[in-house]
């Protein structure tokens, strides 16, 4: 009886491992973008060009996905070199002291075809906060 139970547990373990899929985020087919209001009269858009991350899921609809990424904050690009240097300074990101930004999801909700709301913890400038993001 114990031998049969061990075999069943071993087979279940293999099935569970095979059912989980991990995808690494491919920077050539993805982007991390942001937009912020600037002095109430305009909007500044930018990207982070260096990052890595992964998505782990067992369901095809990603409802159980665990998403995480690490961003090199030095890679900020708003198409304005002077502004980008200011963003890297101690006034904003302080990249010499805090070169990375991280996100770890706590929930994923499908909102439409190829659209999801993510909730999770963002760590930036040494501070971690719960945030919501949109993923498409």
C-alpha positions as CSV (number, residue, x, y, z in Angstrom):
1,X,0.0,0.0,0.0
2,X,2.8,2.5,0.9
3,X,4.7,1.7,-2.3
4,X,1.5,2.5,-4.4
5,X,0.9,5.7,-2.5
6,X,4.5,6.8,-3.1
7,X,4.2,6.1,-6.8
8,X,0.9,8.0,-7.0
9,X,2.4,11.0,-5.1
10,X,5.5,10.9,-7.4
11,X,3.2,10.9,-10.5
12,X,1.1,13.7,-9.2
13,X,4.3,15.7,-8.5
14,X,5.5,15.2,-12.1
15,X,2.0,16.2,-13.4
16,X,2.0,19.4,-11.3
17,X,5.5,20.4,-12.3
18,X,4.7,19.9,-16.0
19,X,1.4,21.9,-15.7
20,X,3.3,25.0,-14.6
21,X,4.7,27.1,-17.4
22,X,7.3,29.9,-17.0
23,X,7.8,32.6,-19.6
24,X,10.7,35.0,-19.5
25,X,9.8,38.5,-20.6
26,X,11.3,39.2,-24.0
27,X,12.4,42.9,-24.2
28,X,12.3,42.8,-28.0
29,X,8.5,42.1,-27.8
30,X,7.5,44.0,-24.7
31,X,8.0,47.4,-23.1
32,X,7.7,49.2,-19.8
33,X,6.2,52.6,-20.4
34,X,5.0,55.4,-18.2
35,X,3.2,58.7,-18.5
36,X,3.0,61.5,-15.9
37,X,1.4,64.9,-15.8
38,X,4.0,67.7,-15.9
39,X,3.1,71.0,-14.3
40,X,-0.6,70.4,-15.1
41,X,-0.1,71.6,-18.7
42,X,1.5,68.6,-20.4
43,X,2.2,64.9,-20.1
44,X,5.7,63.4,-20.1
45,X,6.0,59.9,-21.5
46,X,8.9,57.6,-21.2
47,X,10.2,54.1,-21.2
48,X,12.7,51.9,-19.3
49,X,14.8,50.1,-21.8
50,X,16.6,47.5,-19.6
51,X,14.6,45.0,-17.6
52,X,14.0,41.4,-17.0
53,X,11.1,39.4,-15.6
54,X,9.0,36.3,-15.7
55,X,5.4,35.0,-15.7
56,X,4.6,31.7,-14.1
57,X,1.1,30.3,-14.7
58,X,-0.7,27.0,-14.7
59,X,-4.0,28.3,-16.3
60,X,-4.4,29.3,-19.9
61,X,-6.2,32.5,-18.9
62,X,-3.3,33.6,-16.6
63,X,-5.7,34.0,-13.7
64,X,-3.2,32.3,-11.4
65,X,-0.1,34.0,-12.9
66,X,2.7,35.2,-10.8
67,X,4.5,38.1,-12.5
68,X,7.7,39.7,-11.5
69,X,10.2,42.1,-13.0
70,X,13.3,44.0,-12.2
71,X,14.0,47.3,-14.0
72,X,17.3,49.1,-14.4
73,X,16.2,52.6,-13.4
74,X,19.3,54.0,-15.1
75,X,17.7,53.0,-18.4
76,X,14.9,55.7,-18.1
77,X,14.4,57.5,-21.5
78,X,12.0,60.4,-22.0
79,X,13.6,61.5,-25.3
80,X,15.2,64.5,-23.4
81,X,18.7,63.8,-22.2
82,X,18.7,66.7,-19.7
83,X,15.4,65.5,-18.1
84,X,16.6,61.9,-18.0
85,X,19.8,63.0,-16.1
86,X,17.6,64.9,-13.7
87,X,15.4,61.8,-13.2
88,X,18.5,59.8,-12.4
89,X,19.6,62.3,-9.8
90,X,19.0,62.4,-6.0
91,X,15.9,64.6,-6.7
92,X,14.0,61.6,-8.2
93,X,15.3,58.0,-8.6
94,X,18.7,58.5,-7.0
95,X,20.0,55.7,-9.2
96,X,23.5,55.6,-7.7
97,X,21.9,54.4,-4.4
98,X,18.8,52.7,-5.8
99,X,19.6,51.3,-9.3
100,X,16.7,48.8,-9.5
101,X,13.0,48.9,-9.3
102,X,11.1,45.6,-8.7
103,X,7.5,44.5,-9.0
104,X,6.0,41.2,-7.7
105,X,2.3,40.5,-8.4
106,X,-0.2,39.4,-5.8
107,X,-3.2,39.0,-8.2
108,X,-4.0,39.1,-11.9
109,X,-7.5,39.8,-13.2
110,X,-8.5,39.4,-16.8
111,X,-10.5,42.4,-18.0
112,X,-10.8,41.6,-21.7
113,X,-9.1,39.9,-24.6
114,X,-5.4,40.3,-23.9
115,X,-6.0,42.8,-21.1
116,X,-5.3,42.3,-17.4
117,X,-5.2,44.3,-14.2
118,X,-2.2,43.4,-12.0
119,X,-1.9,44.1,-8.3
120,X,1.3,43.7,-6.4
121,X,4.2,45.3,-4.6
122,X,6.4,47.9,-6.3
123,X,9.8,48.7,-4.7
124,X,11.3,52.0,-5.9
125,X,13.8,54.2,-4.2
126,X,13.9,51.9,-1.2
127,X,10.1,52.1,-0.6
128,X,7.7,49.2,-1.2
129,X,4.0,50.0,-1.9
130,X,1.0,48.0,-3.1
131,X,0.0,49.2,-6.6
132,X,-2.3,48.4,-9.5
133,X,-1.0,48.1,-13.1
134,X,-2.6,47.5,-16.5
135,X,-1.0,44.8,-18.7
136,X,-1.8,44.4,-22.4
